[in-house]
Amino acid sequence: MPTENERKYVLEDPAAVLALWPRTDWSEIRQGYLPGDARIRRQTTGAITTDSFTCKITAAGRLIEIETAVEARDFDDLWPLTTRRIHKLRHTVADPAGLRWDIDLLLDGEEAFYWAMAECEMPEAMDAPPSILAALRPHVAYAVPRDRQVEFSNARLSDPAHAAALVW
């Protein structure tokens, strides 16, 4: 099972970040959190929609992420059970070091952005990426320290009031 190891970066000006890549390169994600440590996600990229179920749990000092595909019917049946929901646009890109960057623009409703963040997925032993993705460098407002990762989790950021109250 993969160990989740990521660094997060708060970004300024979501509209400017959106303009960095063609709109067709962005996926739309609707994500909901179930009781406990699980979530469901519906991701649409172009004409392709995928649904997944994810559980994250800390064990033996590491965060283990277990993700599996689910049928659309399962997602639809579970969605009403979610307590926190997030709607976002995501662009994923690999940097020159081969690390994956997920750039998320969180939506309040269908049109207005209220938050922008980039996450760099890294191998378990890496503490930070060698450099910030070049296109994002001018937009980075804050590098989230490891001890504040939970405050900046999507589960917490699903509440726009929580996001607005974050101080860095």
CORKA-V237757 format. One record per pair of residues at least 6 apart in sequence whose ideal C-beta (glycine too) atoms are under 8 Angstrom apart, sorted by the first residue. I is the first residue (numbers start at 0). J is the second residue. D is the distance in whole Angstrom. If there is no record, write none. Layout:
[[I,J,D] [I,J,D]]
//
This chain:
[[0,63,5] [0,64,7] [0,65,6] [1,63,7] [1,64,6] [2,61,5] [2,62,6] [2,63,6] [2,64,8] [2,123,5] [3,55,7] [3,62,4] [3,63,7] [3,64,4] [3,120,8] [4,62,8] [4,120,7] [4,121,5] [4,122,7] [4,123,5] [4,125,7] [5,118,5] [5,119,6] [5,120,5] [5,121,7] [6,118,7] [6,119,5] [6,121,7] [6,127,5] [6,128,6] [6,142,7] [6,143,7] [6,145,8] [7,116,6] [7,117,7] [7,118,5] [7,119,8] [7,142,8] [7,143,4] [7,148,7] [7,151,5] [8,116,7] [8,117,5] [8,118,8] [8,119,8] [8,131,7] [8,135,7] [8,139,5] [8,140,8] [8,141,7] [8,142,5] [8,143,7] [9,114,8] [9,115,7] [9,116,6] [9,139,7] [9,140,5] [9,141,4] [9,143,7] [9,151,7] [9,165,8] [9,167,7] [10,16,5] [10,102,7] [10,115,4] [10,116,6] [10,117,6] [10,135,7] [10,138,5] [10,139,6] [10,140,6] [11,115,7] [11,138,5] [11,139,8] [11,140,5] [12,115,7] [12,138,6] [13,104,5] [13,105,8] [13,112,4] [13,114,7] [13,115,4] [14,112,7] [15,138,6] [16,102,6] [16,104,6] [16,115,5] [16,135,7] [16,138,5] [17,25,7] [17,88,7] [17,104,6] [17,112,8] [19,90,8] [19,134,5] [19,135,8] [20,90,5] [20,92,8] [20,134,8] [23,45,7] [24,90,6] [25,88,5] [25,89,7] [25,90,5] [25,104,8] [26,42,5] [26,43,6] [26,44,4] [26,88,7] [26,89,5] [26,90,8] [26,91,8] [27,42,7] [27,43,5] [27,44,8] [27,86,8] [27,87,8] [27,88,6] [27,89,8] [28,40,6] [28,41,7] [28,42,5] [28,43,8] [28,85,8] [28,86,7] [28,87,5] [28,88,7] [28,89,5] [28,103,8] [29,40,7] [29,41,5] [29,84,7] [29,85,8] [29,86,6] [30,38,6] [30,39,7] [30,40,5] [30,41,8] [30,84,7] [30,85,5] [30,86,8] [30,87,7] [30,153,7] [30,157,8] [31,38,6] [31,39,5] [31,40,8] [31,77,7] [31,78,6] [31,80,8] [31,81,3] [31,82,8] [31,83,7] [31,84,5] [31,85,8] [32,38,5] [32,81,6] [32,82,6] [32,83,4] [32,84,8] [32,154,5] [32,157,7] [33,39,7] [33,77,7] [33,80,6] [33,81,6] [33,82,8] [34,80,7] [34,82,7] [35,54,8] [36,54,6] [36,55,6] [36,56,5] [37,52,7] [37,53,7] [37,54,5] [38,52,8] [38,53,5] [38,54,8] [38,81,8] [38,154,7] [39,50,7] [39,51,7] [39,52,5] [39,53,8] [39,69,7] [39,73,8] [39,74,5] [39,77,5] [39,78,7] [39,81,7] [40,50,7] [40,51,5] [40,53,7] [41,48,6] [41,49,8] [41,50,5] [41,74,6] [42,48,7] [42,49,5] [42,50,8] [42,51,8] [42,89,7] [48,71,7] [49,68,7] [50,68,7] [50,69,5] [50,70,7] [50,71,6] [50,73,7] [50,74,4] [51,66,6] [51,67,7] [51,68,6] [51,69,6] [52,66,7] [52,67,6] [52,69,5] [52,73,7] [52,77,8] [53,64,6] [53,65,7] [53,66,4] [53,67,8] [54,64,8] [54,65,5] [54,66,8] [55,62,6] [55,63,7] [55,64,5] [55,65,8] [56,62,8] [56,63,6] [56,65,8] [57,63,7] [61,123,7] [69,77,8] [83,154,6] [83,157,4] [83,158,7] [84,157,6] [85,105,6] [85,153,6] [85,156,7] [85,157,4] [86,105,7] [86,106,5] [86,108,8] [86,109,8] [87,103,5] [87,104,6] [87,105,5] [87,106,6] [87,153,8] [88,103,7] [88,104,5] [88,106,7] [89,101,6] [89,102,7] [89,103,5] [89,104,8] [90,101,8] [90,102,5] [91,99,6] [91,100,7] [91,101,5] [91,102,8] [92,99,8] [92,100,5] [92,102,7] [92,132,7] [92,134,8] [93,99,6] [93,100,7] [94,100,6] [94,119,8] [94,128,7] [94,130,8] [94,132,5] [96,128,7] [96,129,5] [96,130,8] [98,119,6] [98,120,7] [98,121,6] [98,128,5] [99,119,7] [99,120,4] [100,117,6] [100,118,7] [100,119,5] [100,120,8] [100,132,5] [100,135,7] [101,117,7] [101,118,5] [101,120,7] [102,115,8] [102,116,8] [102,117,5] [102,135,7] [103,114,8] [103,115,7] [103,116,5] [103,117,7] [103,118,7] [103,153,7] [104,112,5] [104,114,8] [104,115,5] [105,112,7] [105,113,6] [105,114,4] [105,115,7] [105,116,8] [105,156,6] [105,159,8] [105,162,7] [106,112,6] [106,113,7] [107,113,4] [107,159,5] [113,159,5] [113,162,6] [113,163,7] [114,156,6] [114,159,7] [114,162,5] [115,138,7] [116,151,7] [116,156,7] [117,132,7] [117,135,5] [117,139,8] [119,128,5] [119,132,8] [121,127,8] [121,128,6] [131,139,6] [140,167,7] [141,167,4] [143,150,8] [143,151,5] [143,167,8] [149,155,7] [150,165,6] [151,165,7] [155,161,5] [156,162,5]]
//
